[in-house]
Amino acid sequence: MFMSRIAAALGGLVLAATTILATATPSEAVGAYSVEQVVLPSGQTTVVRWDPCRTITYAVNLAGLPASRRGEVLWEVQTAVQNLSEWTGLRFSYQGTTAAVPQVGASASQPADLLIAYTTPWQTDFDLTGGRLGEGGNSYYTWPQRYSDGSTRWEAAITRGWAVLDASDMYQLLRPGFGYGTTTGNLLLHELGHAVGLQHVGDYSQLMAPVLTASAPNGYGSGDGAGLARVGSSYGCIDVPSSLE
């Protein structure tokens, strides 16, 4: 079977001192959102998302944190993943802690489908410089789905995701926990948004804005939620070949 693995665009979050492929929703009640899309070899364009009919495993690296903080941060991670699940309908299963750190182009060797790591800039080759406190992203496959009538339709699905966070600067610059503004919970939720297929938007009332400011919402905003629904379970299963999972 011909298939291709494509690294999706990365998204990082920069802390503020004080055009993507999807369009903003025009309703005043819902903010802007943007989701990853890919042009398939057939010429069709499709939204890139996880198969919602499989359980996504995740592992957490807490090694970059002081031992006294690891318990609270693990709770924060599990709370954020549960929040992501509620918005998307995706199912997640915690696989424990790990020493693995996300590296560019190495997602296939991750110990779980989704790898979340609190680390330092010199332990990863993702860019955590210039005020950038995190990087999130995913990798996905495209493949031809053949049918009994001889027809072929191309498909795409995310199979790996990651969120890597700068533990050395995070707690010096952000408030711990969840809440409005510059919090560690908002940083994590932003990077997890990239892991499931959201991209940056220019609407600073949404958490997927590229800069974390004091006016950031408490968790995902209305536009973020609309984007998460678009990459979630309501759009049905994806028949991903077992060889690609």
C-alpha positions in Angstrom: 0.0 0.0 0.0 1.3 3.4 -0.9 1.3 5.8 2.1 3.0 8.9 3.2 3.9 10.3 6.6 3.7 14.1 6.8 4.9 16.2 9.8 2.2 18.7 10.5 2.9 22.4 11.1 4.1 23.1 14.7 2.7 25.6 17.0 4.4 27.3 19.8 3.2 29.7 22.5 5.1 32.9 23.3 4.5 34.8 26.5 3.7 38.5 26.1 5.3 41.0 28.4 2.0 42.7 29.3 -4.1 32.4 7.8 -4.4 29.4 8.1 -6.6 27.0 6.2 -9.9 27.2 8.0 -12.0 30.4 8.1 -13.3 32.2 11.1 -16.9 31.6 12.1 -18.8 34.8 11.4 -21.2 34.5 14.4 -20.5 37.0 17.2 -21.2 34.2 19.7 -18.3 32.1 18.4 -14.7 33.3 18.1 -12.2 32.4 15.4 -10.7 29.0 14.9 -8.3 27.4 12.5 -7.7 23.7 11.8 -5.0 21.8 9.9 -5.9 20.7 6.4 -4.0 18.7 3.9 -4.4 18.5 0.1 -4.6 14.8 -0.7 -3.0 13.2 -3.9 -6.6 13.1 -5.3 -6.7 16.9 -5.2 -9.3 17.0 -2.4 -8.7 18.9 0.8 -9.5 17.3 4.2 -9.2 18.3 7.8 -6.5 16.5 9.6 -7.7 14.8 12.8 -7.3 11.7 15.0 -9.5 8.7 14.5 -12.1 9.2 17.3 -12.9 5.5 17.4 -9.6 4.5 18.8 -8.2 5.3 22.3 -5.3 7.7 22.3 -2.6 6.7 24.7 -0.5 9.4 26.5 2.6 9.4 28.6 4.1 12.3 30.7 7.7 13.3 31.4 8.0 15.3 34.6 11.7 15.0 34.9 12.3 18.7 34.3 10.3 19.7 37.3 11.3 19.8 41.0 10.1 16.6 42.7 7.9 18.7 45.0 5.8 19.9 42.0 5.4 16.7 40.1 2.3 15.5 41.7 0.4 18.8 41.1 1.6 19.0 37.5 0.5 15.4 36.8 -2.9 16.3 38.1 -2.8 19.4 35.9 -2.0 17.3 32.8 -4.7 14.7 33.6 -7.2 17.6 34.1 -6.2 19.2 30.8 -6.5 16.0 28.9 -9.9 15.3 30.4 -10.9 18.8 29.4 -9.7 18.2 25.8 -11.6 14.9 25.8 -14.8 16.7 26.8 -14.5 19.3 24.0 -13.6 16.8 21.3 -15.2 13.5 22.3 -11.7 11.8 21.8 -10.8 9.1 24.3 -7.5 9.1 26.1 -5.7 6.6 28.3 -2.9 7.5 30.7 0.1 5.2 30.3 2.3 6.5 33.1 5.4 8.6 33.3 8.4 8.3 30.9 11.9 9.7 30.4 11.2 10.3 26.7 11.4 13.9 25.3 9.8 14.9 22.0 12.3 15.4 19.2 11.8 16.7 15.7 11.0 13.8 13.3 11.0 11.2 16.0 7.3 10.8 16.9 7.2 7.2 15.6 9.4 6.1 18.5 7.4 7.8 21.2 6.3 5.5 24.1 2.7 6.6 23.6 0.5 8.2 20.9 0.7 11.5 22.7 3.8 12.5 24.6 3.8 15.4 27.0 7.1 16.5 28.4 8.2 19.1 30.9 11.9 19.5 30.0 14.6 22.1 29.3 15.5 23.7 25.9 18.8 21.7 25.7 17.1 18.4 26.0 14.9 18.8 22.9 15.5 20.1 19.4 12.1 21.8 19.3 12.6 25.6 19.6 12.1 26.8 23.2 14.0 30.0 22.8 13.0 33.7 22.4 10.2 33.6 25.1 8.7 30.4 23.6 7.5 28.3 26.5 6.1 25.4 24.6 5.8 23.6 21.3 2.9 21.3 20.3 2.2 19.4 17.1 1.4 16.1 15.5 2.3 13.9 12.6 -0.1 12.2 10.3 -0.4 9.7 7.5 -2.2 9.8 4.2 -3.1 6.6 2.4 -5.5 5.3 -0.4 -8.6 3.5 0.8 -9.6 1.0 -1.8 -13.2 -0.4 -2.1 -14.7 -3.6 -3.6 -16.1 -1.7 -6.6 -12.5 -0.8 -7.6 -12.8 2.9 -6.5 -10.1 4.6 -4.4 -10.5 7.4 -1.9 -7.6 9.0 -0.1 -7.7 9.4 3.7 -5.6 11.2 6.3 -5.3 10.8 10.1 -3.1 11.9 12.9 -1.3 9.0 14.6 1.1 10.8 16.9 1.1 14.1 18.9 3.3 15.9 21.4 3.5 18.9 23.7 7.0 19.9 25.0 7.1 22.6 27.7 10.0 24.6 29.1 10.0 23.6 32.8 13.0 25.9 33.5 11.1 29.1 32.7 7.5 28.1 33.0 7.1 28.6 36.7 9.1 31.8 36.8 6.8 33.4 34.2 3.4 31.8 34.7 0.9 31.3 37.5 0.5 27.6 38.4 -2.8 25.9 37.7 -5.7 27.0 35.6 -7.5 30.3 35.2 -7.6 33.4 33.1 -4.4 34.9 31.7 -0.9 33.6 31.9 -1.3 30.3 33.7 0.6 27.0 33.2 -2.8 25.3 32.5 -3.4 27.7 29.6 0.0 26.9 28.2 -0.6 23.2 28.3 -4.1 23.4 26.8 -2.7 25.6 24.0 -0.1 23.0 23.1 -2.6 20.1 23.3 -4.8 22.0 20.9 -2.0 21.8 18.3 -1.6 18.1 19.1 -5.2 17.5 18.0 -5.1 19.7 14.9 -5.8 23.3 15.9 -3.6 26.1 14.6 -3.0 29.7 15.6 -5.6 32.4 15.2 -5.4 36.2 15.3 -8.3 36.4 17.7 -6.8 37.2 21.1 -10.0 36.3 22.9 -9.1 32.6 22.1 -6.5 30.4 23.7 -5.1 29.5 20.3 -3.8 33.0 19.8 0.0 32.8 19.3 0.9 34.9 22.3 -0.3 34.2 25.9 -1.5 37.5 27.4 -3.1 38.6 30.7 -6.5 38.7 28.8 -6.3 35.0 27.7 -9.6 33.1 28.5 -9.9 30.5 31.3 -9.2 27.5 29.1 -10.5 27.2 25.6 -12.7 30.0 24.2 -15.8 29.6 22.1 -13.8 29.6 18.8 -11.3 27.1 20.2 -14.3 24.9 21.2 -15.7 25.1 17.7 -12.4 24.1 16.2 -12.0 21.2 18.7 -15.5 20.0 17.7 -14.4 20.1 14.1 -11.5 17.7 14.8 -13.5 15.6 17.2 -15.8 12.6 17.3 -18.9 14.2 15.7 -17.3 13.9 12.3 -17.1 10.1 12.5 -14.5 7.3 12.5 -11.5 7.1 10.2 -10.6 3.6 9.0 -6.8 3.8 9.7 -4.8 0.7 8.6 -3.4 -1.1 11.6 0.1 -0.9 10.1 0.0 2.9 10.5 -1.1 3.1 14.1 
